[in-house]
Amino acid sequence: MPTARKRARTYDSAKIREALRTQFGNVREAVRTLTPEQLALPTRLDGWTVRDLAAHITMAVETVSRNLGREEPSAPELTLLDWPFATAARAGDIADGTRDLATTNPDLDALYARTEERFREALAAPDTRVLAARTGAMTLADYLVTRTVELVVHTDDLNAAVPGLDIPYDRQALAACTRLLADALAARAPGGSTEVRIPPYAVVQCVEGPKHTRGTPPNVVETDPLTWIRLATGRVAWKDALDGAKVGASGERADLGGLLPLMG
């Protein structure tokens, strides 16, 4: 996987922190309402039940507290644009840890309460603090942006798994997740021949070829934020999104099927 060289856009740290608090709270409130039958339902993550997924969401947040408790590395190893490409190697360990967590914590609300308390304490740390994350050392500011991806993606997984569940998405969390994954696409396929539009949050240029300078671009891809996030994380295949009219694509360089998903 190529290492991203382009620097990611900047994010307002205060807004990211508040978005994470809000989105985790949204998920916690929804998980409280789930019945044993709903918790036993399968999800679109292979072999995971809703209970497993709900437990995993606390893991995604708890990593902030846990990494702050480790010795601080001397310098960051990953930028934001490196992170999406560094996650696949840990998929097996994450799956095993998730099932163990779900089994040993039958009281999910108590698990969420402990996680939320520790997370709020962790958010007092400075942006420049370097975390010893298992994917690679990152600044706290960058790592918190990656947590918007975890929370938004898995909120969508929960909504897809439980009929009638409609957990809301914090606007700032959804925007940050969309933008980070859009920028990762531009890092994977640098160029200026194709414009990818994900209104209202992101527009990026990518794919080698003649660069667009004015007027209507010759190659355009457009979709909504949640469809984009599903494409980028492998929840939806490119062809299925096209066939379902979830994506508009025009031009000979508008086929992104060979570039997706970005994250496994």
C-alpha positions in Angstrom: 0.0 0.0 0.0 1.5 3.4 -1.0 2.2 5.7 1.9 0.3 9.0 1.7 2.6 12.0 1.2 0.1 14.8 0.9 -0.7 16.5 4.2 -4.3 16.1 5.2 -6.5 19.1 5.7 -6.7 20.6 9.2 -9.5 20.0 11.6 -10.8 22.1 14.5 -9.8 20.0 17.5 -12.4 21.4 19.8 -15.1 20.5 17.3 -13.7 17.0 16.8 -13.7 16.4 20.6 -17.2 17.6 21.0 -18.4 15.5 18.0 -16.8 12.4 19.5 -18.5 13.0 22.8 -21.8 13.5 21.0 -21.6 10.5 18.7 -20.5 8.1 21.4 -23.5 9.4 23.5 -25.8 8.8 20.6 -24.6 5.2 20.3 -24.8 4.6 24.1 -28.4 5.8 24.2 -29.4 3.5 21.3 -27.6 0.4 22.8 -29.5 0.9 26.0 -32.7 0.3 24.1 -31.7 -3.0 22.5 -33.4 -6.2 23.5 -31.6 -9.5 24.0 -33.1 -10.6 20.7 -31.8 -7.6 18.9 -28.3 -8.0 20.4 -28.2 -11.5 19.1 -28.9 -10.4 15.5 -26.1 -10.8 12.9 -24.4 -7.7 11.4 -22.8 -7.2 8.0 -19.4 -7.7 9.7 -18.6 -11.4 9.2 -19.3 -13.4 12.3 -20.2 -10.4 14.5 -23.5 -10.1 16.3 -25.0 -6.7 17.3 -23.6 -7.4 20.8 -20.1 -7.8 19.4 -20.4 -4.7 17.4 -21.7 -2.7 20.4 -18.8 -3.8 22.5 -16.3 -3.1 19.7 -17.5 0.6 19.6 -16.3 1.0 23.1 -12.9 -0.5 22.1 -12.6 2.1 19.4 -13.0 4.9 21.9 -11.1 3.2 24.8 -8.0 3.1 22.6 -7.5 6.8 23.3 -7.4 6.3 27.1 -5.3 3.2 26.7 -2.7 4.7 24.4 -2.4 7.8 26.6 -1.4 5.4 29.4 1.5 4.1 27.4 5.0 5.6 27.3 4.9 8.5 24.9 6.9 7.9 21.6 9.5 10.4 20.7 7.8 11.4 17.5 4.7 10.5 15.3 5.1 7.8 12.7 1.8 8.2 10.9 -0.1 11.1 9.5 -3.9 11.2 9.1 -3.5 10.1 5.5 -1.4 7.2 6.4 -3.9 5.8 8.9 -6.6 4.4 6.6 -4.0 2.2 4.9 -2.5 0.9 8.1 -5.6 -0.6 9.6 -6.0 -3.8 7.6 -3.1 -5.6 9.2 -4.8 -5.6 12.6 -8.2 -6.9 11.6 -7.7 -10.4 13.0 -6.6 -9.1 16.4 -9.4 -6.7 16.6 -12.0 -9.4 15.8 -10.7 -11.6 18.6 -10.5 -8.8 21.1 -14.0 -7.7 20.3 -15.5 -11.1 20.9 -13.6 -11.4 24.2 -14.9 -8.0 25.3 -18.5 -8.8 24.5 -18.3 -12.1 26.4 -16.7 -10.7 29.5 -19.0 -7.6 29.7 -22.6 -8.8 29.6 -23.7 -5.4 31.0 -23.1 -3.2 28.0 -24.4 0.0 29.6 -21.9 -0.4 32.4 -19.2 -0.9 29.8 -20.3 2.2 28.0 -20.4 4.2 31.2 -16.8 3.3 32.2 -15.6 4.0 28.7 -17.3 7.3 28.5 -15.9 8.4 31.8 -12.3 7.5 30.8 -12.7 9.0 27.4 -13.9 12.4 28.8 -10.8 12.4 31.1 -8.5 11.6 28.1 -9.9 14.5 26.1 -8.1 16.8 28.5 -4.8 15.9 27.0 -3.1 18.3 24.6 -3.3 17.9 20.8 0.4 17.5 20.5 0.6 14.5 22.8 2.0 11.5 20.8 0.1 8.3 21.3 1.6 4.8 20.9 -1.2 3.5 18.7 -0.8 0.0 17.4 -1.1 1.1 13.9 1.7 3.6 14.5 2.4 6.6 16.7 0.2 9.6 16.0 -0.5 12.9 17.6 -3.7 13.0 19.8 -5.2 15.6 17.4 -4.8 13.3 14.4 -5.8 10.1 16.3 -9.1 11.8 17.4 -10.0 12.4 13.8 -9.6 8.7 13.1 -12.1 8.0 15.9 -14.8 9.9 13.9 -14.3 7.2 11.2 -14.7 4.4 13.7 -17.8 5.9 15.4 -19.6 6.9 12.2 -18.9 3.7 10.3 -20.0 1.5 13.2 -23.0 3.7 13.9 -24.0 2.9 10.3 -23.3 -0.8 10.9 -25.6 -0.8 13.9 -28.4 1.0 12.0 -28.1 -1.5 9.2 -28.2 -4.5 11.5 -31.3 -3.6 13.7 -34.5 -2.9 11.8 -36.0 0.4 12.9 -32.9 1.6 14.7 -32.0 5.1 13.6 -29.0 6.4 15.6 -28.4 10.0 14.6 -25.0 11.1 13.2 -23.3 14.2 14.6 -22.7 16.5 11.7 -19.1 17.3 12.6 -18.3 13.6 13.0 -19.9 12.7 9.7 -18.1 15.6 8.0 -14.7 14.6 9.4 -15.1 11.0 8.5 -16.2 11.9 4.9 -13.3 14.3 4.4 -10.6 12.0 5.8 -11.7 9.1 3.5 -12.0 11.4 0.5 -8.5 12.8 1.1 -7.3 9.2 1.4 -8.6 8.4 -2.0 -6.8 11.4 -3.4 -3.6 10.1 -1.7 -4.0 6.6 -3.1 -4.7 7.9 -6.7 -3.0 11.3 -7.0 -3.9 13.4 -10.0 -6.4 15.9 -11.3 -8.4 14.3 -14.0 -11.4 13.2 -11.9 -13.4 15.2 -9.5 -15.1 13.3 -6.6 -18.0 15.3 -5.0 -19.5 14.3 -1.7 -21.8 17.2 -0.9 -22.0 19.0 1.4 -18.7 17.9 3.0 -16.0 17.2 0.4 -14.7 17.6 -3.1 -11.3 16.1 -4.1 -9.3 15.8 -7.3 -7.7 12.4 -8.1 -6.6 10.0 -10.8 -3.7 10.6 -13.2 -4.6 12.2 -16.5 -5.3 15.6 -18.0 -5.9 18.1 -15.2 -9.2 19.9 -15.1 -8.8 23.7 -15.0 -12.2 25.3 -15.7 -15.8 24.6 -16.5 -17.4 21.2 -16.0 -14.8 18.5 -15.3 -14.8 15.7 -17.9 -14.8 13.0 -15.2 -17.1 13.4 -12.2 -18.2 11.1 -9.4 -20.9 12.2 -7.0 -22.5 10.5 -4.1 -23.9 11.2 -0.6 -21.7 10.9 2.6 -23.0 7.6 3.9 -22.7 5.9 0.5 -19.2 7.2 0.2 -18.2 5.9 3.6 -19.7 2.5 2.8 -17.7 2.4 -0.5 -14.5 3.5 1.2 -14.8 0.9 3.9 -16.0 -2.0 1.8 -19.6 -2.1 3.1 -20.9 -1.5 -0.5 -19.3 -2.5 -3.8 -18.7 0.1 -6.5 -20.8 -1.8 -9.0 -23.7 -2.3 -6.6 -23.7 1.4 -5.8 -23.8 2.3 -9.5 -26.5 -0.2 -10.2 -28.6 1.1 -7.3 -28.2 4.7 -8.5 -26.4 5.6 -5.2 -23.4 7.0 -7.2 -23.3 9.1 -10.3 -20.2 8.6 -12.5 -19.5 10.2 -15.9 -16.3 10.2 -18.0 -13.8 7.6 -18.9 -11.7 8.1 -15.7 -14.7 8.1 -13.4 -14.6 4.3 -12.6 -13.3 4.1 -9.0 -14.0 0.4 -8.7 -10.3 -0.5 -8.8 -9.4 1.9 -6.0 -12.0 0.9 -3.5 -12.3 0.0 -0.7 -9.7 2.1 1.0 -10.0 0.3 4.3 -10.5 -3.4 4.7 
